[in-house]
Amino acid sequence: MAPDTLSLAGKTALITGSGRENGVGAAIARGFARSGAAVAIHCLSEGSKPRAEKLAANITTEFGTKTIVVHGSVSDYKATREMVSQVLKEFDVDHIDILVNNAADGSSQPLLDATPEHLERSRLPADGRETAPPSIGHGEWVTGGP
Ligand SMILES: NC(=O)c1ccc[n+]([C@@H]2O[C@H](COP(=O)([O-])OP(=O)(O)OC[C@H]3O[C@@H](n4cnc5c(N)ncnc54)[C@H](OP(=O)(O)O)[C@@H]3O)[C@@H](O)[C@H]2O)c1
């Protein structure tokens, strides 16, 4: 199916780590919004929210879809639950249709120089999958990071 013919109208998408306008997560969010989904933009910290909010506003202006911004660490189970609760409340839905576990450490370095700490931060998308709460509907889409 060509991307332009895929309708996600009425669907709700949460893309973790999508708050930086030049990142892969932001591009994924834009793609879902272009197909009509309501999109939850996510970043790690409260301090990153202004950047994420600007991105969300631009997406709404460009595609006319609803957007919200949530934040919190995906490696923190409680924060993840709160994040999902906020998405459900603000979009007034009972489940999330699409979850993209994109959030992770964006820094890169030669593999042979990588420390155990860096590798641990890089596997955050897997953590997000483990902490994906039951609000994600059965049979819905769950993908790993890019
Ligand atoms: N961009 C590329 O071309 C590319 C290519 C291949 C692989 N990747 C990898 O794919 C992943 C995502 O890429 P991206 O371009 O979307 O990243 P990005 O634009 O650099 O942004 C990373 C996002 O992850 C969030 N984040 C980091 N640690 C987090 C945590 N513990 N809990 C919740 N959110 C967290 C950051 O939040 P804050 O903004 O609040 O810090 C940010 O929103 C990264 O691991 C990156 O290395 C990227």
The ligand as an ORCA input file, in Angstrom:
! r2SCAN-3c Opt
* xyz 0 1
  N      18.727      9.721     13.721
  C      19.306      8.739     13.016
  O      19.705      8.913     11.845
  C      19.460      7.353     13.630
  C      19.936      6.318     12.828
  C      20.068      5.043     13.377
  C      19.745      4.827     14.705
  N      19.307      5.858     15.464
  C      19.003      5.571     16.838
  O      17.597      5.512     17.010
  C      17.251      6.043     18.305
  C      16.268      7.182     18.153
  O      16.759      8.073     17.189
  P      16.159      9.530     17.015
  O      16.855     10.166     15.854
  O      14.678      9.487     17.016
  O      16.654     10.176     18.380
  P      16.828     11.708     18.775
  O      16.067     12.604     17.863
  O      18.256     11.950     19.016
  O      16.061     11.755     20.149
  C      16.221     10.793     21.149
  C      14.962     10.881     21.951
  O      14.987      9.888     22.949
  C      14.649     10.491     24.173
  N      15.238      9.713     25.254
  C      16.538      9.447     25.492
  N      16.665      8.670     26.586
  C      15.402      8.447     27.044
  C      14.866      7.749     28.133
  N      15.637      7.117     29.035
  N      13.519      7.745     28.294
  C      12.733      8.399     27.435
  N      13.174      9.083     26.369
  C      14.518      9.098     26.184
  C      15.183     11.908     24.082
  O      14.534     12.772     24.985
  P      15.163     14.213     25.320
  O      15.065     15.042     24.068
  O      14.292     14.726     26.425
  O      16.584     13.981     25.733
  C      14.809     12.221     22.630
  O      13.474     12.648     22.535
  C      18.580      6.473     18.943
  O      19.062      5.406     19.748
  C      19.500      6.668     17.753
  O      20.841      6.478     18.103
  C      19.136      7.106     14.953
*
